[in-house]
Amino acid sequence: MPDGVRTCVKCGRKVEPEDTGLNFIDLTRKAYPHLVRYFGTLWGRVFAGTVFLVLLILLIVLAVIRSFPAR
């Protein structure tokens, strides 16, 4: 299937990936088709990768902050 397409061109069914339970992955997957539609394949991938990295770094920072004991 072409990038950014959610409906199969042969059978007409919606094709959605299953949720992983990790928000930074699921959010990127849901945003990717919209980004491809607006910015094209290359820039859609760049923006989706950027969103993924920002959310992953945020997750790591929050985990590190929580690991320190409260005073």
C-alpha positions in Angstrom: 0.0 0.0 0.0 1.2 3.5 -0.6 2.4 5.6 2.3 -0.3 7.5 4.1 -3.2 5.2 2.9 -5.5 3.7 5.5 -7.9 2.0 3.1 -6.9 -1.0 1.0 -7.2 -0.1 -2.7 -8.1 -3.7 -3.6 -10.7 -4.7 -1.1 -11.8 -1.4 0.4 -11.2 -2.4 4.1 -9.6 -0.1 6.6 -6.1 -1.2 7.5 -5.1 -0.1 11.0 -2.1 -1.4 12.9 -2.9 -2.9 16.3 -2.2 -0.7 19.4 1.1 -1.5 21.2 0.1 0.0 24.5 3.1 2.4 24.2 1.7 5.9 23.6 4.8 7.3 21.9 4.6 4.6 19.2 0.8 4.6 18.8 0.6 8.4 18.5 3.3 8.4 15.8 1.5 5.6 13.9 -1.8 7.6 14.0 -0.2 10.9 13.0 1.9 9.4 10.1 -0.8 9.2 7.4 -1.9 12.8 8.1 1.7 14.0 7.9 2.2 12.2 4.6 -0.9 13.6 3.2 0.1 17.2 4.0 3.9 17.1 3.6 4.6 14.2 1.3 6.4 11.0 1.9 9.9 12.3 2.8 8.8 15.2 5.1 6.0 13.1 6.6 8.6 10.6 7.7 10.9 13.3 9.0 8.1 14.8 11.1 6.9 11.4 12.3 10.4 10.5 13.3 10.7 13.8 15.1 7.5 13.3 17.0 8.6 9.8 18.0 12.0 11.0 19.3 10.5 13.9 21.2 7.9 11.5 22.9 10.6 8.9 23.6 12.9 11.5 25.2 10.0 12.8 27.3 9.3 9.3 28.5 12.9 8.7 29.4 13.2 12.1 31.2 10.0 11.3 33.2 11.3 7.9 34.2 14.6 9.4 35.4 12.8 12.1 37.4 10.6 9.5 39.1 13.6 7.3 40.0 15.0 10.0 42.3 13.7 9.7 45.9 11.4 12.4 47.2 12.9 14.6 49.9 
